[in-house]
Amino acid sequence: MNTIRNAALAPEGRMKIDWVKKHMPVLSSLAEELGRTKPFAGLKVAICLHLEAKTAYMAQVIRDCGAEVAITGSNPLSTQDDVAAALAVDGLTVHAWYGATPQEYEEHLSRTMECKPHLLIDDGGDLVTLLHSRYRHLLEGVRGGAEETTTGLNRLRAMADEGQLQIPMMAVNDAYCKYLFDNRHGTGQSVWDGIMRATNLVVAGKTVVVLGYGWCGKGVALRARGLGARVVVCEVNPVRALEAVMDGNTCLPSLEAAGLGDIFVTVTGCRDVLGREHFLRMKEGAILANAGHFDVEISKEDLAALATHKGLARRNVEAYNIKGKNIYLLAEGRLVNLAAADGHPAEIMDLSFALQVEALLYLNDNYGRLPAAVLALPPSIDEKVAKRKLQALNVRIDLLSQAQESYLGAWNAE
């Protein structure tokens, strides 16, 4: 039985899925190829990802490759009820709805796990954490999983370091065709889509403070500059800070930047990146947005404690009045690109989700031969996905001759 809001919304969700399908040629080529051989026949796959149209199409592809699929959302505000309904009507098992309470969110995860999966796709590590706690009795039947995000990999590596990880987990987030495009170009575009949809305000001429200069932060800063903003970067990593400066940004400690920024975007994967002392220094009308996986980067507790009044200023915009000035928090401090917009562009997620399918194939093909650890995707998978994308874009590249390959592979070549 499914756990969705309203099955009558399915036609709207199906229209969204049909749209992204037209713009995800790599995933479509995999579907055509693997749909004939059904490599997942007899297997159950549990998925915990942002449940919107691109994710839905990937879930359908995995189902069409023979698997039984159970899916839930990885964020209470990123699930789209019409898409969830479309998947449920299409025969997949769905446990998710928009605006789930913490208790409902946990229940949706649990119901998804009760399908007794052989393979997992996770986004943030919640499904794997549940497997290793409440559902340890299912571990023996799980062949492995694939993780989508930096935050999830941080959690998995912590589990592995403590000797707690009991299944092989593919680090899809670390694949070139994921972070070079999804984290940088996908996050860069979708974050500003979310901020601009939520506020309907201009970016040009404003000072944008980007906290964290990993691949996601690089993308956010790049697009902010392209929109005409002045960009200040805050970092704790000296190499990334130097990179930010060399890329043309100003780099400052966050408390100094707090009084300068018009828009703040947290992209660190850490907690309490913006807190009480930052809020007290901010100017009237400062806008706070988070693009990290969990809603802990901006301290909502500190905002609430400082505010004399809190109210909804606009959909997805909460106003906190602190000492006579208004500070605006977008999308409850959750992922602004998904909670206030539609997430990454379809062409970008085409790469990421093709990697996910390939990761499941690799896990299944190598079942019983992989260690219980966080594993890198083989470079051949990255290259395979990139070649499929280039072919879809009608882009041709050079090939090395046999003599060139020999030269590059020799230590004493002249």
C-alpha positions as CSV (number, residue, x, y, z in Angstrom):
1,M,0.0,0.0,0.0
2,N,1.3,3.5,-0.9
3,T,1.6,6.5,1.4
4,I,0.8,9.5,-0.8
5,R,-1.4,12.6,-0.5
6,N,-3.7,12.3,-3.5
7,A,-3.7,9.8,-6.3
8,A,-5.9,12.2,-8.4
9,L,-2.8,14.4,-8.9
10,A,-1.1,11.7,-11.0
11,P,-1.8,13.3,-14.4
12,E,0.1,16.4,-13.4
13,G,3.0,14.4,-12.1
14,R,3.0,12.2,-15.3
15,M,3.3,15.4,-17.4
16,K,6.3,16.5,-15.4
17,I,8.0,13.1,-15.8
18,D,7.3,13.1,-19.5
19,W,9.0,16.5,-19.8
20,V,12.2,15.6,-18.1
21,K,12.4,12.3,-19.9
22,K,12.8,14.2,-23.2
23,H,15.8,16.0,-21.7
24,M,17.6,13.0,-20.1
25,P,19.0,11.1,-23.1
26,V,21.7,9.2,-21.2
27,L,19.2,7.7,-18.8
28,S,16.9,7.0,-21.8
29,S,19.7,5.2,-23.7
30,L,20.3,3.0,-20.6
31,A,16.6,2.3,-20.3
32,E,16.5,1.1,-23.9
33,E,19.6,-1.0,-23.6
34,L,18.9,-2.6,-20.2
35,G,15.1,-2.8,-20.7
36,R,15.8,-5.8,-23.0
37,T,18.0,-7.8,-20.7
38,K,16.3,-6.9,-17.3
39,P,19.4,-7.1,-15.2
40,F,17.5,-6.3,-12.0
41,A,14.9,-9.1,-12.5
42,G,14.0,-10.6,-9.1
43,L,15.6,-7.8,-7.1
44,K,14.0,-5.1,-4.9
45,V,15.5,-1.6,-4.9
46,A,14.8,1.0,-2.1
47,I,15.4,4.6,-3.0
48,C,15.5,7.6,-0.8
49,L,16.0,10.8,-2.9
50,H,14.3,14.1,-3.5
51,L,11.1,12.9,-4.9
52,E,10.5,15.0,-8.0
53,A,10.3,14.4,-11.7
54,K,13.9,13.5,-12.5
55,T,14.1,11.1,-9.6
56,A,10.8,9.6,-10.7
57,Y,12.1,8.9,-14.2
58,M,15.2,7.1,-12.8
59,A,12.9,5.0,-10.6
60,Q,10.8,4.0,-13.6
61,V,14.0,3.1,-15.5
62,I,15.1,0.8,-12.7
63,R,11.7,-0.7,-12.6
64,D,11.7,-1.3,-16.3
65,C,15.1,-3.0,-15.9
66,G,13.3,-5.7,-13.9
67,A,13.3,-4.4,-10.3
68,E,10.6,-4.0,-7.7
69,V,11.0,-0.4,-6.6
70,A,10.0,1.3,-3.3
71,I,10.8,5.0,-3.0
72,T,10.6,7.8,-0.4
73,G,11.7,11.4,-0.2
74,S,14.9,12.5,1.3
75,N,13.6,15.9,2.4
76,P,10.1,16.8,3.7
77,L,9.9,19.9,1.5
78,S,11.3,18.5,-1.8
79,T,8.6,15.8,-2.4
80,Q,6.2,16.8,-5.1
81,D,2.8,15.2,-4.4
82,D,1.8,15.0,-8.0
83,V,5.0,13.2,-9.0
84,A,4.6,10.8,-6.0
85,A,1.0,10.1,-7.2
86,A,2.2,9.4,-10.8
87,L,4.7,6.8,-9.6
88,A,2.1,5.1,-7.4
89,V,-0.4,4.9,-10.2
90,D,2.4,3.6,-12.4
91,G,2.9,0.6,-10.1
92,L,5.8,1.6,-7.9
93,T,5.6,1.6,-4.1
94,V,5.7,5.2,-2.8
95,H,5.9,6.4,0.8
96,A,6.2,10.2,0.7
97,W,4.4,13.5,0.8
98,Y,5.2,17.1,0.9
99,G,5.5,18.7,4.3
100,A,5.9,15.5,6.2
101,T,6.4,16.0,10.0
102,P,9.6,14.5,11.5
103,Q,7.5,11.5,12.7
104,E,5.9,11.0,9.2
105,Y,9.3,11.3,7.5
106,E,10.7,8.5,9.7
107,E,7.6,6.4,9.1
108,H,8.0,6.8,5.3
109,L,11.6,5.7,5.6
110,S,10.6,2.7,7.6
111,R,7.9,1.6,5.2
112,T,10.3,1.9,2.4
113,M,12.8,-0.3,4.2
114,E,10.1,-2.9,4.8
115,C,10.2,-3.9,1.1
116,K,13.4,-5.9,2.2
117,P,15.6,-4.4,-0.5
118,H,18.6,-6.0,-2.2
119,L,20.0,-2.7,-3.4
120,L,19.7,0.9,-2.1
121,I,20.1,4.4,-3.4
122,D,20.4,7.0,-0.7
123,D,20.7,10.8,-0.4
124,G,22.1,11.9,2.9
125,G,22.5,8.5,4.5
126,D,19.1,8.3,6.2
127,L,18.2,4.9,4.6
128,V,21.5,3.3,5.3
129,T,21.5,4.6,8.9
130,L,18.1,3.1,9.4
131,L,19.3,-0.2,7.9
132,H,22.1,-0.3,10.4
133,S,20.0,0.5,13.4
134,R,16.3,-0.6,13.4
135,Y,16.5,-2.9,10.4
136,R,19.8,-4.7,11.0
137,H,18.0,-8.0,10.5
138,L,17.7,-7.1,6.7
139,L,21.5,-6.5,6.3
140,E,22.2,-10.0,5.2
141,G,20.0,-9.6,2.1
142,V,21.4,-6.2,1.0
143,R,24.0,-6.4,-1.8
144,G,25.0,-2.8,-1.5
145,G,24.0,0.8,-2.1
146,A,24.9,4.0,-3.8
147,E,25.1,7.4,-2.1
148,E,24.3,10.7,-3.9
149,T,25.6,13.4,-1.6
150,T,28.7,14.8,0.2
151,T,26.8,14.8,3.4
152,G,25.8,11.2,3.0
153,L,29.4,10.1,2.3
154,N,30.6,12.0,5.3
155,R,28.2,9.9,7.4
156,L,29.1,6.7,5.7
157,R,32.8,7.2,6.1
158,A,32.2,7.9,9.8
159,M,30.4,4.6,10.0
160,A,33.2,2.8,8.2
161,D,35.9,4.4,10.5
162,E,34.0,3.0,13.5
163,G,33.7,-0.4,11.9
164,Q,29.9,-0.1,11.7
165,L,29.3,-0.1,7.9
166,Q,28.2,-3.6,6.9
167,I,27.6,-3.3,3.2
168,P,29.5,-1.9,0.2
169,M,28.4,1.6,-0.7
170,M,29.3,3.3,-4.0
171,A,30.4,6.9,-3.6
172,V,28.5,8.2,-6.6
173,N,28.9,11.8,-5.4
174,D,32.7,11.5,-5.9
175,A,32.4,10.5,-9.5
176,Y,33.6,13.1,-12.0
177,C,30.4,13.1,-13.9
178,K,28.6,13.8,-10.7
179,Y,30.4,16.6,-8.8
180,L,31.8,18.4,-11.8
181,F,28.4,19.0,-13.2
182,D,25.7,18.2,-10.6
183,N,27.4,19.9,-7.6
184,R,28.8,22.8,-9.6
185,H,26.5,23.6,-12.5
186,G,23.4,22.0,-11.1
187,T,23.6,23.6,-7.6
188,G,24.8,26.8,-9.1
189,Q,21.7,27.2,-11.2
190,S,19.0,25.6,-9.1
191,V,20.0,27.6,-5.9
192,W,19.5,30.9,-7.6
193,D,16.3,29.6,-9.2
194,G,15.0,28.9,-5.7
195,I,16.1,32.2,-4.2
196,M,14.6,34.2,-7.1
197,R,11.4,32.3,-7.1
198,A,11.0,32.7,-3.4
199,T,11.8,36.4,-3.2
200,N,11.2,37.8,-6.7
201,L,14.1,40.3,-6.0
202,V,17.0,41.3,-8.1
203,V,20.5,39.8,-7.5
204,A,22.5,42.3,-9.5
205,G,24.2,44.9,-7.4
206,K,23.8,43.0,-4.1
207,T,26.5,41.4,-2.0
208,V,26.2,37.6,-1.8
209,V,28.0,35.8,1.0
210,V,28.7,32.1,0.1
211,L,29.7,30.0,3.1
212,G,31.6,27.0,1.9
213,Y,33.6,26.8,-1.3
214,G,33.4,23.2,-2.2
215,W,32.0,22.2,-5.6
216,C,28.5,23.4,-4.7
217,G,29.8,26.6,-3.3
218,K,31.9,27.2,-6.4
219,G,28.8,26.9,-8.5
220,V,26.7,29.2,-6.3
221,A,29.4,31.9,-6.4
222,L,30.0,31.5,-10.1
223,R,26.3,32.0,-10.9
224,A,26.0,34.9,-8.4
225,R,28.8,36.7,-10.2
226,G,27.1,36.0,-13.5
227,L,23.9,37.6,-12.1
228,G,25.8,40.8,-11.3
229,A,26.4,40.3,-7.6
230,R,29.5,41.0,-5.5
231,V,30.6,37.7,-3.9
232,V,32.2,37.2,-0.5
233,V,33.3,33.7,0.4
234,C,33.7,32.3,3.9
235,E,35.9,29.2,4.4
236,V,37.7,27.2,7.0
237,N,39.9,25.3,4.5
238,P,42.9,27.4,3.5
239,V,43.3,25.8,0.1
240,R,39.7,26.5,-0.8
241,A,39.9,30.0,0.6
242,L,42.9,30.6,-1.7
243,E,41.0,29.2,-4.6
244,A,38.1,31.5,-3.9
245,V,40.4,34.5,-4.0
246,M,42.1,33.4,-7.2
247,D,38.7,32.9,-8.7
248,G,38.0,36.6,-8.1
249,N,36.0,36.5,-4.9
250,T,36.6,38.4,-1.6
251,C,37.3,36.0,1.3
252,L,36.4,37.1,4.8
253,P,35.7,35.5,8.2
254,S,31.9,35.0,8.5
255,L,31.4,37.4,11.3
256,E,33.0,40.2,9.2
257,A,30.9,39.2,6.2
258,A,27.7,39.2,8.3
259,G,27.4,42.9,8.2
260,L,28.1,43.2,4.5
261,G,25.8,40.6,2.9
262,D,22.4,41.1,1.3
263,I,22.0,37.4,0.6
264,F,23.7,34.5,2.5
265,V,23.9,31.0,1.1
266,T,25.2,28.2,3.3
267,V,26.8,25.3,1.4
268,T,29.1,23.6,4.0
269,G,27.6,20.3,5.2
270,C,28.2,21.6,8.8
271,R,25.9,22.9,11.5
272,D,25.5,26.4,13.0
273,V,27.4,28.1,10.2
274,L,25.2,31.2,10.8
275,G,24.2,31.8,14.3
276,R,23.4,34.5,17.0
277,E,26.4,36.7,16.5
278,H,25.9,36.7,12.7
279,F,22.3,37.6,12.9
280,L,22.9,40.5,15.3
281,R,25.4,42.0,12.8
282,M,23.2,41.6,9.7
283,K,21.5,44.5,8.0
284,E,17.8,45.1,7.4
285,G,16.4,42.8,4.8
286,A,19.2,40.2,4.8
287,I,18.1,37.0,3.1
288,L,19.2,33.6,4.4
289,A,19.2,30.5,2.2
290,N,20.6,27.0,2.7
291,A,21.9,24.7,0.0
292,G,23.4,22.1,2.4
293,H,21.6,18.8,2.8
294,F,20.2,19.2,6.3
295,D,18.5,22.2,7.8
296,V,21.1,22.8,10.5
297,E,23.5,25.2,8.8
298,I,21.4,28.2,9.7
299,S,20.6,28.1,13.4
300,K,16.8,28.5,13.4
301,E,16.9,28.2,17.2
302,D,19.0,31.3,17.5
303,L,16.8,33.1,15.0
304,A,13.7,32.3,17.0
305,A,15.4,33.2,20.3
306,L,16.4,36.6,19.0
307,A,13.2,37.5,17.2
308,T,10.5,39.6,18.9
309,H,8.2,38.6,16.1
310,K,8.1,35.9,13.4
311,G,5.7,35.7,10.5
312,L,5.2,34.5,6.9
313,A,6.2,37.3,4.6
314,R,5.6,35.4,1.4
315,R,5.4,31.7,0.4
316,N,8.7,30.1,1.4
317,V,9.9,33.3,3.1
318,E,9.7,33.7,6.9
319,A,10.4,37.1,8.5
320,Y,12.3,37.3,11.8
321,N,12.2,40.8,13.4
322,I,15.3,41.2,15.5
323,K,15.9,44.6,17.2
324,G,13.7,46.4,14.7
325,K,15.2,44.8,11.6
326,N,13.8,42.0,9.4
327,I,15.9,39.0,8.5
328,Y,14.3,36.6,6.0
329,L,14.8,32.9,6.1
330,L,13.9,31.0,2.9
331,A,12.3,27.5,2.8
332,E,12.6,26.9,6.5
333,G,16.3,26.7,6.2
334,R,16.0,23.5,4.1
335,L,17.5,23.0,0.6
336,V,16.3,26.1,-1.1
337,N,16.8,24.7,-4.6
338,L,14.3,21.9,-4.0
339,A,12.1,23.3,-1.3
340,A,11.5,26.6,-3.3
341,A,12.1,25.3,-6.8
342,D,12.4,22.1,-8.9
343,G,16.0,21.2,-8.1
344,H,18.8,20.7,-10.7
345,P,18.1,20.9,-14.4
346,A,17.1,17.6,-16.1
347,E,20.2,17.6,-18.3
348,I,22.4,17.7,-15.2
349,M,20.6,15.0,-13.3
350,D,20.7,12.8,-16.5
351,L,24.4,12.3,-15.7
352,S,24.0,11.8,-11.9
353,F,21.1,9.3,-12.3
354,A,22.8,7.4,-15.1
355,L,25.7,7.0,-12.6
356,Q,23.3,5.7,-10.0
357,V,21.9,3.0,-12.4
358,E,25.5,2.0,-13.4
359,A,26.5,1.8,-9.7
360,L,23.6,-0.6,-9.0
361,L,24.6,-2.7,-12.0
362,Y,28.2,-2.8,-10.7
363,L,27.1,-3.8,-7.2
364,N,24.9,-6.6,-8.6
365,D,27.5,-7.9,-11.0
366,N,30.1,-8.0,-8.3
367,Y,27.8,-9.3,-5.5
368,G,29.9,-11.2,-2.9
369,R,33.2,-9.8,-4.1
370,L,33.1,-6.3,-2.7
371,P,34.1,-5.3,0.8
372,A,31.8,-3.5,3.3
373,A,33.3,-0.1,2.7
374,V,32.8,3.2,0.9
375,L,33.9,2.4,-2.7
376,A,34.8,4.7,-5.6
377,L,33.1,4.2,-8.9
378,P,35.4,2.6,-11.4
379,P,36.7,5.3,-13.9
380,S,35.3,3.2,-16.7
381,I,31.8,4.0,-15.5
382,D,32.5,7.8,-15.5
383,E,33.9,7.5,-19.0
384,K,31.0,5.4,-20.2
385,V,28.4,8.0,-19.0
386,A,30.4,10.9,-20.4
387,K,30.6,9.2,-23.8
388,R,26.9,8.7,-23.8
389,K,26.3,12.3,-23.0
390,L,28.6,13.6,-25.7
391,Q,26.9,11.3,-28.2
392,A,23.5,12.7,-27.2
393,L,24.9,16.3,-27.6
394,N,26.3,15.3,-31.0
395,V,29.9,16.2,-29.8
396,R,32.8,14.3,-31.3
397,I,36.3,14.0,-29.8
398,D,39.7,12.8,-30.8
399,L,41.0,9.3,-30.1
400,L,44.5,8.4,-29.2
401,S,46.4,6.3,-31.8
402,Q,48.1,3.1,-30.7
403,A,51.5,4.8,-30.8
404,Q,50.2,7.6,-28.6
405,E,48.8,5.2,-26.0
406,S,52.1,3.3,-25.9
407,Y,53.9,6.6,-25.5
408,L,51.8,7.7,-22.6
409,G,52.0,4.3,-20.9
410,A,55.8,4.0,-21.1
411,W,58.3,5.2,-18.5
412,N,61.3,5.4,-20.8
413,A,59.6,6.9,-23.9
414,E,61.4,9.4,-26.0
